[in-house]
């Protein structure tokens, strides 16, 4: 098999794997490296630091600064794109003719500008970004943020539409793939599930003792969802609710402690959060942003018991059959009370794991991705054995 070399451009440093956006990035790099791909990694560093761990999986690792707003503001380009138009990155990419995998619209400036040929360029799309920013505008209470998100959404719509014929693309949810195809005019696009860590799920018994909402609470949409649960659902349902996550605001802390049956766990460690997910009877994860796939849902499905969501949190993921859906306050209240009393059996656990392992398979993803980029069908020693393993 001929040597396979690949540039990967990441919009952020993809390690440590401590927030949802970098899971697909890091485990893709790890899986492709294991499959024999020689990776030249390029990532934008703006607070996460240089990470020696990445050297284990990459031939080279390059770090670049994002341009500040006053140097990259544009009347036509979204800030997430213009701030990553780094000339040193372009110079490094032009040193050879290896294919380039761009992670997100964020990293596509040089294919948009025509500096890179479309034949070299492949783009992974974690969201329909114009939709994502539109939802952020709806959920934030900050007027400056609202204005910025609305402006970014409008610029992203035009930018995403204009990029349709300039590369090959992969989404992470079928719903997003349909939007890019039917609304934005993409024809060289397909769906490829998330790359995930090697979960080791264990059934922890039929009953938990509380409901749990978790997420990065410093993100406006997550604070909005947590507040909605506290004010619209658990103000009526007197079942224990734990809100857990990074960087909660003082406003959310006050709201979470206003009732005797609700509380907040601020900045839990990964182990503490996993323990909370395992101990909860109901992981309740409504979302008011219906783009992409929520990694907190994947974590809850692997480690937790019942998962209760609204349609926006699960639409297009293929996971509807192993979740409970409620779209109104009244229905959410009713389902919380019902699920809190229903045992989560080993039969439920086994069915869920079967669906998850058939949906998310890193090695299968890598086979497909390498076939698209390099042509042919790469061989994975032991792949069929691993794929057929029982739980």
C-alpha positions as CSV (number, residue, x, y, z in Angstrom):
1,X,0.0,0.0,0.0
2,X,1.5,3.4,-1.0
3,X,2.2,5.9,1.7
4,X,-0.8,8.1,2.6
5,X,0.0,11.7,3.6
6,X,-2.6,14.1,4.8
7,X,-2.8,17.7,6.1
8,X,-5.5,18.2,8.8
9,X,-6.4,21.8,9.7
10,X,-8.2,22.1,13.1
11,X,-10.0,25.3,14.2
12,X,-8.7,24.7,17.7
13,X,-6.1,22.6,19.4
14,X,-7.7,19.2,19.6
15,X,-6.3,18.2,22.9
16,X,-7.1,17.8,25.8
17,X,-10.5,16.2,24.9
18,X,-12.4,18.4,27.3
19,X,-15.3,19.8,25.3
20,X,-17.7,18.4,22.7
21,X,-16.2,20.1,19.7
22,X,-12.8,18.4,19.9
23,X,-14.0,14.8,20.4
24,X,-14.4,14.2,16.7
25,X,-11.2,16.0,15.9
26,X,-8.9,14.1,18.3
27,X,-10.3,10.6,17.8
28,X,-10.3,11.0,14.1
29,X,-6.6,11.9,14.2
30,X,-5.9,9.0,16.5
31,X,-7.8,6.5,14.3
32,X,-6.3,7.7,11.0
33,X,-2.9,7.6,12.5
34,X,-3.4,4.0,13.7
35,X,-4.6,3.1,10.1
36,X,-1.2,4.3,8.7
37,X,-2.0,7.8,7.6
38,X,1.0,10.2,7.9
39,X,-0.7,13.4,9.4
40,X,0.6,16.9,9.1
41,X,-1.5,18.7,11.8
42,X,-2.2,22.5,11.6
43,X,-4.2,24.0,14.5
44,X,-5.1,27.4,15.7
45,X,-4.0,28.1,19.3
46,X,-5.8,30.7,21.3
47,X,-5.7,29.6,24.9
48,X,-5.3,25.8,25.0
49,X,-1.5,25.8,24.6
50,X,0.8,23.4,22.6
51,X,0.1,19.8,23.4
52,X,2.9,17.2,23.2
53,X,0.3,14.4,23.2
54,X,-0.5,15.3,19.5
55,X,3.0,14.4,18.5
56,X,2.2,10.7,19.2
57,X,-0.2,10.7,16.2
58,X,1.3,13.2,13.8
59,X,4.4,13.6,11.7
60,X,4.3,17.3,12.2
61,X,2.3,19.6,14.4
62,X,2.1,23.3,13.5
63,X,0.4,26.0,15.7
64,X,-1.0,29.3,14.4
65,X,-2.4,32.4,16.1
66,X,-5.9,33.6,15.2
67,X,-6.0,37.1,13.9
68,X,-7.6,39.6,16.4
69,X,-10.9,41.2,15.4
70,X,-9.4,44.5,14.5
71,X,-7.1,42.8,11.9
72,X,-9.7,40.4,10.4
73,X,-13.0,42.2,10.5
74,X,-14.7,41.9,7.1
75,X,-17.9,43.1,5.5
76,X,-18.2,39.8,3.5
77,X,-16.4,37.1,5.5
78,X,-17.5,35.5,8.8
79,X,-15.2,36.2,11.7
80,X,-14.7,32.5,12.3
81,X,-13.2,32.3,8.8
82,X,-11.4,35.6,8.4
83,X,-9.6,35.3,11.7
84,X,-8.0,32.0,10.5
85,X,-6.7,33.4,7.1
86,X,-3.1,32.8,8.2
87,X,-0.5,33.2,5.4
88,X,2.0,30.9,7.2
89,X,-0.6,28.2,7.1
90,X,-1.0,28.7,3.3
91,X,2.8,28.6,2.8
92,X,3.1,25.3,4.7
93,X,0.2,23.7,2.8
94,X,1.9,24.7,-0.5
95,X,5.1,22.9,0.3
96,X,3.6,19.7,-1.2
97,X,0.5,18.5,-3.0
98,X,-0.9,16.2,-0.2
99,X,-4.7,16.2,0.3
100,X,-6.1,18.6,3.0
101,X,-8.8,17.9,5.5
102,X,-10.3,21.1,6.8
103,X,-12.2,20.8,10.1
104,X,-15.2,23.1,9.9
105,X,-16.1,26.2,7.8
106,X,-13.7,28.0,10.1
107,X,-10.6,26.5,8.2
108,X,-11.8,26.9,4.6
109,X,-10.5,30.4,3.7
110,X,-7.8,29.3,1.3
111,X,-10.1,27.0,-0.7
112,X,-12.7,29.8,-0.8
113,X,-10.1,32.3,-2.1
114,X,-8.9,29.9,-4.8
115,X,-5.3,29.6,-3.3
116,X,-5.8,25.9,-3.0
117,X,-7.3,23.6,-5.7
118,X,-10.6,21.9,-4.9
119,X,-9.1,18.5,-5.8
120,X,-6.9,18.7,-2.7
121,X,-9.6,19.9,-0.3
122,X,-12.0,18.0,1.9
123,X,-14.1,19.6,4.6
124,X,-15.7,18.1,7.7
125,X,-18.8,20.0,8.8
126,X,-19.8,19.8,12.5
127,X,-22.7,22.2,12.1
128,X,-24.7,24.2,9.6
129,X,-22.9,27.2,11.0
130,X,-25.4,29.9,9.9
131,X,-28.1,28.0,11.7
132,X,-25.9,27.5,14.7
133,X,-25.2,31.2,15.0
134,X,-28.8,32.1,14.5
135,X,-29.8,29.9,17.4
136,X,-27.0,31.4,19.5
137,X,-28.6,34.9,18.8
138,X,-31.9,33.6,20.0
139,X,-30.6,32.1,23.3
140,X,-28.2,34.8,24.5
141,X,-29.4,37.6,26.8
142,X,-26.4,39.8,25.9
143,X,-27.3,42.5,23.4
144,X,-23.7,42.9,22.0
145,X,-23.5,39.1,21.6
146,X,-26.9,39.0,20.0
147,X,-25.9,41.6,17.4
148,X,-22.6,39.7,16.7
149,X,-24.3,36.3,16.3
150,X,-27.0,37.7,14.0
151,X,-24.3,39.4,11.8
152,X,-22.2,36.3,11.8
153,X,-25.2,34.1,10.8
154,X,-26.0,36.3,7.8
155,X,-22.4,36.3,6.6
156,X,-22.1,32.5,7.2
157,X,-25.2,31.9,5.1
158,X,-23.7,33.6,2.1
159,X,-20.3,32.1,2.7
160,X,-21.6,28.5,3.1
161,X,-23.7,28.9,0.0
162,X,-20.8,30.1,-2.0
163,X,-18.5,27.3,-0.9
164,X,-20.8,24.5,-2.3
165,X,-18.7,23.6,-5.3
166,X,-15.2,24.2,-4.0
167,X,-14.4,21.0,-2.1
168,X,-15.8,17.6,-1.0
169,X,-17.8,17.6,2.3
170,X,-18.9,15.4,5.1
171,X,-21.4,16.2,7.8
172,X,-21.9,14.5,11.2
173,X,-25.7,14.2,11.0
174,X,-28.1,13.3,8.2
175,X,-30.2,16.4,9.0
176,X,-27.3,18.7,8.4
177,X,-26.4,16.8,5.2
178,X,-30.0,17.4,4.0
179,X,-29.8,21.1,4.7
180,X,-26.5,21.5,2.8
181,X,-27.9,19.5,-0.1
182,X,-31.4,20.9,-0.4
183,X,-31.0,24.4,0.9
184,X,-27.4,25.4,0.2
185,X,-26.9,23.5,-3.1
186,X,-24.1,21.1,-2.2
187,X,-23.8,18.0,-4.4
188,X,-20.4,16.5,-3.4
189,X,-21.4,15.8,0.2
190,X,-22.1,12.8,2.4
191,X,-22.7,12.0,6.0
192,X,-20.1,10.4,8.2
193,X,-20.8,9.6,11.9
194,X,-18.8,11.1,14.8
195,X,-15.5,9.6,15.8
196,X,-15.7,8.8,19.5
197,X,-13.5,7.5,22.4
198,X,-13.5,3.8,23.1
199,X,-16.3,3.8,25.6
200,X,-16.5,0.9,28.2
201,X,-20.1,1.1,29.2
202,X,-21.3,-1.0,32.2
203,X,-24.9,-1.5,33.3
204,X,-25.2,0.1,36.7
205,X,-28.6,-1.2,37.8
206,X,-32.2,-0.4,37.2
207,X,-32.6,2.8,39.3
208,X,-30.9,6.1,39.8
209,X,-31.7,8.7,42.4
210,X,-32.0,12.1,40.6
211,X,-32.4,13.8,37.2
212,X,-29.3,15.4,35.6
213,X,-28.7,18.2,33.0
214,X,-25.0,18.6,32.1
215,X,-23.1,20.8,29.7
216,X,-20.7,23.7,29.4
217,X,-22.7,26.2,31.3
218,X,-20.5,29.1,30.1
219,X,-22.1,28.6,26.7
220,X,-25.3,30.7,26.3
221,X,-27.4,28.0,24.8
222,X,-26.6,25.6,27.6
223,X,-27.4,28.2,30.3
224,X,-30.6,28.8,28.5
225,X,-31.6,25.1,28.5
226,X,-30.6,24.7,32.2
227,X,-32.6,27.8,33.1
228,X,-35.6,26.6,31.1
229,X,-35.6,23.3,33.0
230,X,-35.4,25.0,36.4
231,X,-38.1,27.6,35.6
232,X,-40.5,25.6,33.3
233,X,-40.2,22.0,34.3
234,X,-38.8,21.5,37.8
235,X,-40.8,24.4,39.3
236,X,-43.7,22.0,39.0
237,X,-42.0,18.5,39.2
238,X,-40.6,18.1,42.7
239,X,-38.1,15.4,41.7
240,X,-34.4,16.0,42.5
241,X,-32.5,17.8,39.6
242,X,-28.7,18.3,39.4
243,X,-27.3,20.9,37.0
244,X,-23.6,20.2,36.3
245,X,-21.0,21.8,34.1
246,X,-18.3,24.3,33.5
247,X,-18.4,28.0,34.4
248,X,-21.9,28.6,35.5
249,X,-23.0,32.2,35.9
250,X,-24.0,33.7,39.2
251,X,-27.5,34.0,37.8
252,X,-27.7,30.3,37.1
253,X,-26.2,29.4,40.5
254,X,-28.9,31.5,42.2
255,X,-31.6,29.9,40.1
256,X,-30.4,26.4,40.8
257,X,-30.3,26.9,44.5
258,X,-33.7,28.6,44.7
259,X,-35.6,25.4,45.3
260,X,-34.9,22.6,47.8
261,X,-34.9,19.8,45.2
262,X,-32.5,21.4,42.7
263,X,-28.8,22.1,42.9
264,X,-25.7,22.9,40.9
265,X,-22.4,21.2,40.6
266,X,-19.9,23.7,39.3
267,X,-16.8,22.6,37.2
268,X,-16.9,18.8,37.9
269,X,-13.9,16.8,36.8
270,X,-14.4,14.3,33.9
271,X,-14.6,11.5,36.4
272,X,-17.1,13.3,38.6
273,X,-19.3,14.1,35.7
274,X,-19.2,10.5,34.4
275,X,-20.2,9.4,37.9
276,X,-23.1,11.8,38.0
277,X,-24.3,10.5,34.6
278,X,-24.1,6.9,35.9
279,X,-26.0,7.7,39.1
280,X,-28.8,9.6,37.5
281,X,-32.2,8.0,36.8
282,X,-33.0,10.4,34.0
283,X,-30.4,12.4,31.9
284,X,-32.5,15.3,30.7
285,X,-31.0,17.2,27.8
286,X,-33.2,19.6,25.9
287,X,-31.6,21.7,23.2
288,X,-32.7,24.8,21.5
289,X,-30.1,24.5,18.8
290,X,-30.9,21.7,16.3
291,X,-27.6,21.5,14.3
292,X,-25.0,18.8,14.6
293,X,-25.1,16.0,17.2
294,X,-24.7,16.8,20.9
295,X,-21.8,14.9,22.4
296,X,-23.3,15.2,25.9
297,X,-26.2,13.1,24.5
298,X,-23.7,10.4,23.3
299,X,-22.0,10.4,26.8
300,X,-25.4,10.1,28.5
301,X,-26.5,7.2,26.2
302,X,-23.3,5.3,26.8
303,X,-23.0,5.9,30.6
304,X,-26.5,6.7,31.7
305,X,-30.0,5.3,32.1
306,X,-33.1,7.0,30.6
307,X,-32.5,10.0,28.3
308,X,-35.2,12.6,27.9
309,X,-34.9,15.2,25.2
310,X,-36.8,17.5,22.8
311,X,-36.8,16.9,19.1
312,X,-34.1,19.5,18.4
313,X,-31.6,17.6,20.5
314,X,-31.9,14.4,18.6
315,X,-33.2,15.2,15.1
316,X,-31.1,13.7,12.3
317,X,-28.9,11.7,14.7
318,X,-30.6,8.3,14.1
319,X,-30.9,7.9,17.9
320,X,-34.6,8.6,18.3
321,X,-35.5,5.0,19.1
322,X,-33.3,4.9,22.3
323,X,-34.4,8.3,23.7
324,X,-37.7,9.7,25.0
325,X,-38.9,12.9,23.2
326,X,-41.0,15.6,24.8
327,X,-41.5,19.0,23.1
328,X,-43.6,21.0,25.6
329,X,-43.2,21.9,29.2
330,X,-46.3,19.8,30.1
331,X,-45.0,16.8,28.2
332,X,-41.5,17.2,29.7
333,X,-43.0,17.3,33.2
334,X,-45.1,14.2,32.5
335,X,-42.1,12.2,31.1
336,X,-39.8,13.2,34.0
337,X,-42.3,11.8,36.5
338,X,-42.9,8.6,34.4
339,X,-39.3,7.8,33.7
340,X,-38.2,8.4,37.2
341,X,-40.3,5.4,38.3
342,X,-39.5,3.1,35.4
343,X,-36.5,0.7,35.8
344,X,-33.8,0.9,33.2
345,X,-33.3,-2.9,32.7
346,X,-30.3,-4.8,31.3
347,X,-32.4,-5.5,28.3
348,X,-32.8,-1.7,27.7
349,X,-29.0,-1.4,28.1
350,X,-28.2,-4.2,25.7
351,X,-30.5,-2.8,23.0
352,X,-29.0,0.6,23.3
353,X,-25.4,-0.6,23.1
354,X,-26.2,-2.6,20.0
355,X,-27.6,0.4,18.3
356,X,-24.7,2.7,19.4
357,X,-22.0,0.3,18.3
358,X,-23.6,-0.2,14.9
359,X,-24.0,3.6,14.4
360,X,-20.6,4.8,15.7
361,X,-17.5,2.9,14.5
362,X,-14.2,4.7,14.2
363,X,-12.5,2.1,12.1
364,X,-15.4,1.9,9.6
365,X,-15.4,5.8,9.5
366,X,-11.7,5.8,8.7
367,X,-12.1,3.1,6.0
368,X,-14.7,5.3,4.3
369,X,-12.8,8.5,4.8
370,X,-9.5,7.1,3.4
371,X,-11.3,5.6,0.5
372,X,-12.8,9.0,-0.4
373,X,-9.5,10.9,0.1
374,X,-7.0,8.4,-1.3
375,X,-9.1,6.0,-3.3
376,X,-9.2,2.2,-2.8
377,X,-10.2,0.3,0.4
378,X,-7.6,0.3,3.2
379,X,-7.0,-2.8,5.2
380,X,-7.3,-2.8,9.0
381,X,-5.7,-5.8,10.8
382,X,-8.4,-7.4,12.9
383,X,-11.1,-5.0,11.8
384,X,-13.8,-7.6,11.2
385,X,-13.0,-9.4,14.4
386,X,-13.3,-6.2,16.4
387,X,-16.4,-5.0,14.6
388,X,-18.1,-8.3,15.4
389,X,-17.2,-8.5,19.1
390,X,-20.1,-8.9,21.5
391,X,-20.7,-6.5,24.3
